């Protein structure tokens, strides 16, 4: 399914459909038609079909996903959350914003129940709700939710960066003959980085121009994006974003963030010096 997901991320939903269908057929043969493990594939197919302008097919896949959840009383809150987000996004595409808000509120509730209030898993529901409020010109509600999204990602990425540094230090201190030390790195996944980059890039555009401009928020988002690219080993892009964040941080009344951004730039420059 990763190939299909990559097509969706690249803005090529039509190309994603055959790859997702192949994953669905293979999984159905192995797991049966009612397996909860099929749910992410159905949701990806619905997203791809919606993006490709095939709403009837998208609705069919969402109905199948709903049926699987109804047949599975032990379905986790995490999977139910993903289903509600998929239904919410489809409702947005159909122009039914009230239904979309209902599903997205359920997404947030279920994600909070499963992962906690401060998890990035909650951010998707907040982000899509904020987009609805933004287009309804309810700027206070949109601004509050966008701020929550950027704060959740910033806190999580700082924690991930610290974990990454601890893992690198442990590797450096470990004996090269000690195989038990391998695989201890606390990392982010490509999917997490991609999701964060897409969400935060959209937020950056909103914060840099338009009615919701905010210097402090822009600085925080740039810092977060720089961390994402650093953790994904995109050091040149990380440096570009980090420098922008550092320059903006100098303009803030309180310059507490200068130290943390400066530390990130030191890490980035150290990696760049090793590759030149």
ZAMARGU-4260 file (C-alpha; in steps of 0.2 Angstrom, whole numbers, plus 5000, padded with zeros to 4 digits):
<rodrens>
0) 5000/5000/5000 | 5015/5012/5002 | 5016/5014/4984 | 4998/5020/4983 | 5001/5031/4998
5) 5016/5039/4989 | 5005/5043/4974 | 4992/5052/4985 | 5005/5062/4994 | 5012/5067/4977
10) 4995/5074/4971 | 4992/5059/4959 | 4976/5051/4965 | 4972/5043/4949 | 4989/5033/4949
15) 4986/5028/4967 | 4970/5018/4963 | 4977/5003/4954 | 4991/5001/4967 | 4978/5002/4981
20) 4967/4990/4972 | 4981/4978/4971 | 4985/4979/4989 | 4966/4977/4993 | 4965/4961/4982
25) 4981/4953/4990 | 4975/4958/5008 | 4958/4951/5005 | 4965/4934/5000 | 4976/4933/5015
30) 4965/4940/5028 | 4947/4939/5022 | 4935/4952/5017 | 4930/4958/5035 | 4948/4960/5042
35) 4951/4977/5051 | 4968/4977/5043 | 4958/4981/5027 | 4952/4997/5034 | 4967/5009/5030
40) 4966/5002/5012 | 4948/5006/5010 | 4951/5024/5017 | 4966/5026/5005 | 4955/5021/4990
45) 4941/5033/4996 | 4954/5047/4997 | 4961/5043/4980 | 4944/5042/4972 | 4938/5058/4980
50) 4954/5067/4973 | 4952/5059/4956 | 4934/5066/4955 | 4926/5049/4957 | 4914/5052/4972
55) 4903/5037/4969 | 4917/5025/4970 | 4924/5035/4986 | 4907/5033/4994 | 4907/5014/4990
60) 4924/5011/4998 | 4919/5022/5014 | 4903/5011/5015 | 4914/4995/5015 | 4925/5003/5028
65) 4910/5007/5039 | 4903/4989/5037 | 4920/4982/5043 | 4920/4993/5059 | 4901/4988/5062
70) 4906/4970/5061 | 4921/4972/5073 | 4915/4976/5091 | 4934/4976/5096 | 4938/4989/5083
75) 4951/5001/5092 | 4947/5019/5094 | 4962/5023/5083 | 4954/5014/5068 | 4937/5022/5072
80) 4946/5039/5072 | 4953/5036/5055 | 4936/5031/5048 | 4928/5047/5055 | 4942/5057/5047
85) 4939/5049/5030 | 4921/5052/5031 | 4924/5070/5036 | 4935/5073/5022 | 4923/5065/5010
90) 4909/5076/5017 | 4920/5092/5014 | 4922/5087/4996 | 4904/5085/4994 | 4901/5102/5002
95) 4892/5095/5017 | 4901/5105/5031 | 4889/5101/5045 | 4892/5082/5042 | 4910/5085/5040
100) 4911/5094/5057 | 4902/5080/5065 | 4914/5067/5059 | 4929/5077/5062 | 4924/5080/5080
105) 4922/5062/5082 | 4939/5059/5075 | 4946/5071/5088 | 4937/5063/5102 | 4942/5045/5097
110) 4960/5050/5094 | 4961/5059/5111 | 4954/5043/5119 | 4967/5032/5111 | 4983/5043/5111
115) 4980/5057/5123 | 4975/5075/5121 | 4993/5081/5116 | 4996/5068/5103 | 4999/5073/5085
120) 4986/5060/5080 | 4973/5073/5086 | 4980/5086/5075 | 4972/5080/5058 | 4954/5083/5065
125) 4958/5100/5072 | 4967/5105/5055 | 4952/5100/5044 | 4940/5108/5056 | 4950/5124/5056
130) 4950/5124/5037 | 4931/5123/5037 | 4930/5138/5049 | 4942/5148/5039 | 4932/5146/5023
135) 4916/5151/5034 | 4926/5167/5039 | 4925/5161/5057 | 4943/5168/5060 | 4944/5166/5079
140) 4939/5148/5079 | 4951/5144/5064 | 4965/5154/5072 | 4963/5144/5089 | 4963/5127/5080
145) 4977/5131/5069 | 4988/5137/5084 | 4984/5120/5093 | 4989/5111/5077 | 5006/5120/5076
150) 5009/5118/5095 | 5005/5099/5095 | 5018/5096/5080 | 5031/5108/5088 | 5031/5099/5105
155) 5031/5082/5097 | 5045/5086/5085 | 5056/5094/5099 | 5053/5078/5108 | 5058/5067/5093
160) 5073/5078/5090 | 5079/5075/5108 | 5076/5056/5106 | 5086/5056/5090 | 5100/5065/5099
165) 5100/5052/5113 | 5100/5038/5101 | 5115/5045/5092 | 5124/5048/5108 | 5121/5030/5113
170) 5127/5023/5097 | 5143/5034/5098 | 5146/5027/5116 | 5142/5009/5112 | 5156/4996/5108
175) 5155/4992/5089 | 5156/4974/5094 | 5140/4975/5105 | 5126/4970/5093 | 5113/4973/5107
180) 5115/4992/5105 | 5108/4991/5087 | 5091/4997/5083 | 5089/5008/5098 | 5086/5024/5089
185) 5070/5033/5093 | 5065/5039/5076 | 5050/5046/5066 | 5042/5037/5052 | 5042/5043/5034
190) 5023/5044/5035 | 5023/5055/5051 | 5036/5067/5043 | 5026/5068/5027 | 5009/5071/5036
195) 5018/5084/5047 | 5026/5093/5032 | 5010/5094/5022 | 5000/5101/5037 | 5013/5113/5043
200) 5017/5119/5025 | 4999/5123/5023 | 4999/5132/5040 | 5015/5142/5035 | 5006/5149/5020
205) 4992/5155/5030 | 5003/5162/5043 | 5014/5171/5031 | 5000/5180/5022 | 4981/5183/5023
210) 4971/5187/5038 | 4979/5175/5050 | 4997/5182/5049 | 5007/5179/5065 | 5026/5181/5067
215) 5027/5170/5082 | 5017/5156/5074 | 5027/5157/5058 | 5043/5156/5068 | 5037/5140/5077
220) 5031/5132/5060 | 5047/5135/5051 | 5057/5128/5066 | 5045/5112/5065 | 5048/5110/5047
225) 5067/5112/5049 | 5066/5098/5062 | 5056/5087/5050 | 5069/5089/5036 | 5083/5086/5047
230) 5076/5070/5054 | 5073/5065/5036 | 5091/5069/5031 | 5086/5083/5020 | 5099/5094/5027
235) 5100/5108/5014 | 5081/5111/5016 | 5082/5110/5035 | 5096/5123/5035 | 5086/5135/5024
240) 5070/5134/5035 | 5080/5134/5051 | 5089/5151/5046 | 5072/5158/5041 | 5066/5153/5058
245) 5081/5160/5067 | 5080/5177/5058 | 5061/5179/5063 | 5065/5174/5081 | 5076/5189/5082
250) 5061/5200/5079 | 5051/5193/5093 | 5048/5202/5109 | 5054/5187/5119 | 5068/5177/5111
255) 5067/5161/5120 | 5067/5151/5104 | 5083/5157/5098 | 5093/5145/5108 | 5083/5129/5102
260) 5083/5135/5084 | 5102/5139/5085 | 5105/5122/5092 | 5096/5114/5078 | 5106/5124/5066
265) 5122/5118/5074 | 5116/5100/5071 | 5112/5103/5053 | 5128/5112/5050 | 5138/5097/5057
270) 5129/5085/5045 | 5132/5096/5030 | 5150/5097/5035 | 5152/5078/5034 | 5144/5078/5017
275) 5155/5091/5009
</rodrens>
